[in-house]
Amino acid sequence: MDDGLLPPREPKGKNKEQFFRLGELAGIPENQIKKTIKNMTTHKDKVLSLINALYLNEKTKRNYTKLIKRD
């Protein structure tokens, strides 16, 4: 996931666009994708805490943190 949220064969775009495409590929309805994005961006402190607790390398944690802080 260091290169984004989607598999390498998928076209890239902004992170939000990638998140939508990932949801589409997983068969998640658009309204649920929007709700998830809203929840993640309105509860930033909780999301950032979870990111820091994940077993990810530091570069990936920084990338996810930047993504959440952007909105």
LOKOL-391690 format. One record per atom (N, C-alpha, C): z, y, x; atom name; residue in one letter. Coordinates in Angstrom, 1 decimal, decimal comma. Atoms other than C-alpha are relative to their C-alpha. Example, Ala and Ser with C-alpha at 12.3 -4.5 7.8 and 13.67 -1.06 7.14 Angstrom:
! residues 2
<site <0,0; -1,2; 0,9>; 'N'; 'A'> <site <7,8; -4,5; 12,3>; 'CA'; 'A'> <site <0,0; 1,2; 0,9>; 'C'; 'A'> <site <0,0; -1,1; -0,9>; 'N'; 'S'> <site <7,1; -1,1; 13,7>; 'CA'; 'S'> <site <0,8; 1,1; -0,8>; 'C'; 'S'> 
END
This chain:
! residues 71
<site <0,0; -1,2; 0,8>; 'N'; 'M'> <site <0,0; 0,0; 0,0>; 'CA'; 'M'> <site <0,0; 1,3; 0,8>; 'C'; 'M'> <site <0,0; -1,2; -0,9>; 'N'; 'D'> <site <-0,1; 2,3; 3,0>; 'CA'; 'D'> <site <-1,2; 0,9; -0,3>; 'C'; 'D'> <site <1,3; -0,7; 0,2>; 'N'; 'D'> <site <-3,7; 3,2; 2,0>; 'CA'; 'D'> <site <-0,1; 0,5; -1,5>; 'C'; 'D'> <site <0,1; -0,4; 1,4>; 'N'; 'G'> <site <-2,9; 3,9; -1,7>; 'CA'; 'G'> <site <0,6; -1,1; -0,9>; 'C'; 'G'> <site <-0,6; 0,9; 1,0>; 'N'; 'L'> <site <-1,9; 2,2; -4,9>; 'CA'; 'L'> <site <-1,0; -1,1; -0,3>; 'C'; 'L'> <site <1,0; 1,0; 0,5>; 'N'; 'L'> <site <-5,2; 0,3; -5,4>; 'CA'; 'L'> <site <-0,5; -0,8; 1,2>; 'C'; 'L'> <site <0,7; 0,8; -1,0>; 'N'; 'P'> <site <-7,0; -2,5; -3,6>; 'CA'; 'P'> <site <-1,1; 0,8; 0,7>; 'C'; 'P'> <site <1,0; -0,7; -0,8>; 'N'; 'P'> <site <-9,4; -1,4; -0,8>; 'CA'; 'P'> <site <-1,4; 0,2; -0,7>; 'C'; 'P'> <site <1,3; -0,1; 0,7>; 'N'; 'R'> <site <-12,5; -2,1; -3,0>; 'CA'; 'R'> <site <-0,1; 1,0; -1,1>; 'C'; 'R'> <site <0,0; -1,0; 1,1>; 'N'; 'E'> <site <-11,4; 0,4; -5,7>; 'CA'; 'E'> <site <-0,2; 1,4; 0,6>; 'C'; 'E'> <site <0,1; -1,4; -0,4>; 'N'; 'P'> <site <-12,5; 4,0; -5,4>; 'CA'; 'P'> <site <1,3; 0,7; 0,1>; 'C'; 'P'> <site <-1,2; -0,7; -0,2>; 'N'; 'K'> <site <-9,8; 6,3; -4,2>; 'CA'; 'K'> <site <-0,1; 1,4; -0,7>; 'C'; 'K'> <site <-0,1; -1,3; 0,6>; 'N'; 'G'> <site <-8,7; 9,6; -5,7>; 'CA'; 'G'> <site <1,4; 0,5; 0,2>; 'C'; 'G'> <site <-1,3; -0,5; -0,1>; 'N'; 'K'> <site <-5,6; 11,6; -6,2>; 'CA'; 'K'> <site <1,0; -1,1; -0,5>; 'C'; 'K'> <site <-1,0; 1,0; 0,3>; 'N'; 'N'> <site <-2,4; 9,6; -6,6>; 'CA'; 'N'> <site <0,2; -0,3; -1,5>; 'C'; 'N'> <site <-0,1; 0,1; 1,5>; 'N'; 'K'> <site <-2,1; 10,3; -10,3>; 'CA'; 'K'> <site <-1,2; -0,8; -0,6>; 'C'; 'K'> <site <1,2; 0,8; 0,4>; 'N'; 'E'> <site <-5,7; 9,0; -10,8>; 'CA'; 'E'> <site <0,1; -1,4; 0,4>; 'C'; 'E'> <site <-0,2; 1,4; -0,5>; 'N'; 'Q'> <site <-4,9; 5,9; -8,7>; 'CA'; 'Q'> <site <1,0; -0,7; -0,9>; 'C'; 'Q'> <site <-1,0; 0,6; 0,9>; 'N'; 'F'> <site <-1,8; 5,3; -10,9>; 'CA'; 'F'> <site <-0,6; -0,4; -1,3>; 'C'; 'F'> <site <0,7; 0,3; 1,2>; 'N'; 'F'> <site <-3,9; 5,5; -14,0>; 'CA'; 'F'> <site <-0,9; -1,2; 0,1>; 'C'; 'F'> <site <0,9; 1,1; -0,2>; 'N'; 'R'> <site <-6,5; 3,2; -12,6>; 'CA'; 'R'> <site <0,8; -1,3; 0,1>; 'C'; 'R'> <site <-0,8; 1,2; -0,1>; 'N'; 'L'> <site <-3,8; 0,7; -11,6>; 'CA'; 'L'> <site <0,5; -0,5; -1,3>; 'C'; 'L'> <site <-0,5; 0,3; 1,4>; 'N'; 'G'> <site <-2,4; 0,8; -15,1>; 'CA'; 'G'> <site <-1,2; -0,7; -0,8>; 'C'; 'G'> <site <1,2; 0,5; 0,7>; 'N'; 'E'> <site <-5,9; 0,2; -16,5>; 'CA'; 'E'> <site <-0,3; -1,4; 0,4>; 'C'; 'E'> <site <0,3; 1,3; -0,5>; 'N'; 'L'> <site <-6,5; -2,7; -14,2>; 'CA'; 'L'> <site <1,0; -1,1; -0,4>; 'C'; 'L'> <site <-1,0; 0,9; 0,4>; 'N'; 'A'> <site <-3,2; -4,2; -15,3>; 'CA'; 'A'> <site <0,0; -0,2; -1,5>; 'C'; 'A'> <site <0,1; 0,1; 1,5>; 'N'; 'G'> <site <-4,1; -3,8; -19,0>; 'CA'; 'G'> <site <1,1; 0,7; -0,7>; 'C'; 'G'> <site <-1,1; -0,8; 0,6>; 'N'; 'I'> <site <-1,4; -1,2; -19,7>; 'CA'; 'I'> <site <-0,7; 1,1; -0,8>; 'C'; 'I'> <site <0,6; -1,0; 0,9>; 'N'; 'P'> <site <-2,2; 1,1; -22,6>; 'CA'; 'P'> <site <0,2; 1,4; 0,6>; 'C'; 'P'> <site <-0,1; -1,3; -0,6>; 'N'; 'E'> <site <-2,9; 4,7; -21,6>; 'CA'; 'E'> <site <1,3; 0,8; -0,4>; 'C'; 'E'> <site <-1,2; -0,7; 0,4>; 'N'; 'N'> <site <0,0; 6,1; -23,6>; 'CA'; 'N'> <site <1,2; -0,5; 0,7>; 'C'; 'N'> <site <-1,1; 0,5; -0,8>; 'N'; 'Q'> <site <2,4; 3,8; -21,7>; 'CA'; 'Q'> <site <-0,1; 0,5; 1,4>; 'C'; 'Q'> <site <0,1; -0,5; -1,4>; 'N'; 'I'> <site <1,0; 4,9; -18,4>; 'CA'; 'I'> <site <0,5; 1,5; 0,0>; 'C'; 'I'> <site <-0,4; -1,4; 0,0>; 'N'; 'K'> <site <1,5; 8,6; -19,4>; 'CA'; 'K'> <site <1,5; 0,1; -0,1>; 'C'; 'K'> <site <-1,5; 0,0; 0,2>; 'N'; 'K'> <site <5,1; 7,8; -20,5>; 'CA'; 'K'> <site <0,7; -0,4; 1,3>; 'C'; 'K'> <site <-0,6; 0,4; -1,3>; 'N'; 'T'> <site <5,8; 6,1; -17,2>; 'CA'; 'T'> <site <0,0; 1,1; 1,0>; 'C'; 'T'> <site <0,1; -1,1; -0,9>; 'N'; 'I'> <site <4,5; 9,0; -15,2>; 'CA'; 'I'> <site <1,0; 1,1; -0,4>; 'C'; 'I'> <site <-0,9; -1,0; 0,4>; 'N'; 'K'> <site <6,5; 11,4; -17,3>; 'CA'; 'K'> <site <1,5; -0,3; 0,4>; 'C'; 'K'> <site <-1,4; 0,5; -0,3>; 'N'; 'N'> <site <9,7; 9,3; -16,8>; 'CA'; 'N'> <site <0,2; 0,2; 1,5>; 'C'; 'N'> <site <-0,1; -0,1; -1,5>; 'N'; 'M'> <site <9,1; 9,2; -13,0>; 'CA'; 'M'> <site <0,1; 1,4; 0,5>; 'C'; 'M'> <site <0,0; -1,4; -0,5>; 'N'; 'T'> <site <8,6; 12,9; -12,7>; 'CA'; 'T'> <site <1,1; 0,8; -0,6>; 'C'; 'T'> <site <-1,1; -0,7; 0,6>; 'N'; 'T'> <site <11,4; 14,0; -15,0>; 'CA'; 'T'> <site <1,4; -0,6; 0,5>; 'C'; 'T'> <site <-1,2; 0,6; -0,6>; 'N'; 'H'> <site <14,0; 11,7; -13,3>; 'CA'; 'H'> <site <-0,2; -0,2; 1,5>; 'C'; 'H'> <site <0,3; 0,1; -1,4>; 'N'; 'K'> <site <13,1; 12,5; -9,7>; 'CA'; 'K'> <site <1,1; -0,5; 0,8>; 'C'; 'K'> <site <-1,2; 0,4; -0,8>; 'N'; 'D'> <site <16,6; 12,1; -8,3>; 'CA'; 'D'> <site <0,2; -1,5; -0,1>; 'C'; 'D'> <site <-0,2; 1,5; 0,2>; 'N'; 'K'> <site <16,9; 8,5; -9,7>; 'CA'; 'K'> <site <-1,2; -0,7; 0,7>; 'C'; 'K'> <site <1,2; 0,7; -0,6>; 'N'; 'V'> <site <13,3; 7,6; -8,5>; 'CA'; 'V'> <site <0,2; 0,1; 1,5>; 'C'; 'V'> <site <-0,2; -0,1; -1,5>; 'N'; 'L'> <site <14,0; 9,0; -5,0>; 'CA'; 'L'> <site <1,1; -0,9; 0,5>; 'C'; 'L'> <site <-1,1; 0,9; -0,4>; 'N'; 'S'> <site <17,2; 7,0; -4,8>; 'CA'; 'S'> <site <-0,5; -1,4; 0,0>; 'C'; 'S'> <site <0,5; 1,4; 0,0>; 'N'; 'L'> <site <15,4; 3,8; -5,7>; 'CA'; 'L'> <site <-1,0; -0,2; 1,1>; 'C'; 'L'> <site <1,0; 0,1; -1,1>; 'N'; 'I'> <site <12,6; 4,5; -3,2>; 'CA'; 'I'> <site <0,8; -0,2; 1,3>; 'C'; 'I'> <site <-0,7; 0,1; -1,2>; 'N'; 'N'> <site <15,2; 4,9; -0,5>; 'CA'; 'N'> <site <0,7; -1,4; 0,1>; 'C'; 'N'> <site <-0,7; 1,3; 0,0>; 'N'; 'A'> <site <16,9; 1,6; -1,5>; 'CA'; 'A'> <site <-1,0; -1,2; 0,2>; 'C'; 'A'> <site <1,0; 1,1; -0,1>; 'N'; 'L'> <site <13,6; -0,4; -1,3>; 'CA'; 'L'> <site <-0,1; -0,5; 1,4>; 'C'; 'L'> <site <0,2; 0,6; -1,3>; 'N'; 'Y'> <site <12,8; -2,8; 1,5>; 'CA'; 'Y'> <site <-1,5; 0,3; 0,4>; 'C'; 'Y'> <site <1,3; -0,5; -0,4>; 'N'; 'L'> <site <9,8; -0,7; 2,6>; 'CA'; 'L'> <site <0,1; 0,6; 1,4>; 'C'; 'L'> <site <-0,1; -0,6; -1,2>; 'N'; 'N'> <site <8,9; 0,6; 6,0>; 'CA'; 'N'> <site <0,2; 1,5; -0,2>; 'C'; 'N'> <site <-0,3; -1,5; 0,2>; 'N'; 'E'> <site <9,8; 4,3; 6,6>; 'CA'; 'E'> <site <-1,2; 0,8; -0,3>; 'C'; 'E'> <site <1,2; -0,7; 0,3>; 'N'; 'K'> <site <6,2; 5,5; 6,5>; 'CA'; 'K'> <site <-0,3; -0,1; -1,5>; 'C'; 'K'> <site <0,3; 0,2; 1,5>; 'N'; 'T'> <site <5,7; 4,0; 3,0>; 'CA'; 'T'> <site <1,0; 0,7; -0,8>; 'C'; 'T'> <site <-1,0; -0,7; 0,8>; 'N'; 'K'> <site <9,0; 5,4; 1,8>; 'CA'; 'K'> <site <-0,3; 1,5; 0,0>; 'C'; 'K'> <site <0,4; -1,4; -0,1>; 'N'; 'R'> <site <7,9; 8,9; 3,1>; 'CA'; 'R'> <site <-1,2; 0,3; -0,9>; 'C'; 'R'> <site <1,1; -0,3; 0,8>; 'N'; 'N'> <site <4,6; 8,6; 1,3>; 'CA'; 'N'> <site <0,4; 0,0; -1,5>; 'C'; 'N'> <site <-0,4; 0,0; 1,4>; 'N'; 'Y'> <site <6,2; 7,6; -2,0>; 'CA'; 'Y'> <site <0,9; 1,2; -0,4>; 'C'; 'Y'> <site <-0,9; -1,2; 0,2>; 'N'; 'T'> <site <8,8; 10,4; -1,6>; 'CA'; 'T'> <site <-0,9; 1,2; -0,2>; 'C'; 'T'> <site <0,9; -1,2; 0,1>; 'N'; 'K'> <site <6,0; 13,0; -1,1>; 'CA'; 'K'> <site <-0,7; 0,0; -1,4>; 'C'; 'K'> <site <0,7; 0,1; 1,3>; 'N'; 'L'> <site <4,2; 11,7; -4,2>; 'CA'; 'L'> <site <0,9; 0,4; -1,1>; 'C'; 'L'> <site <-0,9; -0,4; 1,1>; 'N'; 'I'> <site <7,3; 12,1; -6,4>; 'CA'; 'I'> <site <0,3; 1,5; 0,1>; 'C'; 'I'> <site <-0,4; -1,4; -0,1>; 'N'; 'K'> <site <8,2; 15,5; -5,0>; 'CA'; 'K'> <site <-1,1; 1,0; -0,3>; 'C'; 'K'> <site <1,1; -0,9; 0,3>; 'N'; 'R'> <site <4,7; 16,9; -5,5>; 'CA'; 'R'> <site <-0,1; 0,6; -1,4>; 'C'; 'R'> <site <0,1; -0,4; 1,4>; 'N'; 'D'> <site <4,8; 17,1; -9,3>; 'CA'; 'D'> <site <1,2; 0,9; -0,4>; 'C'; 'D'> 
END
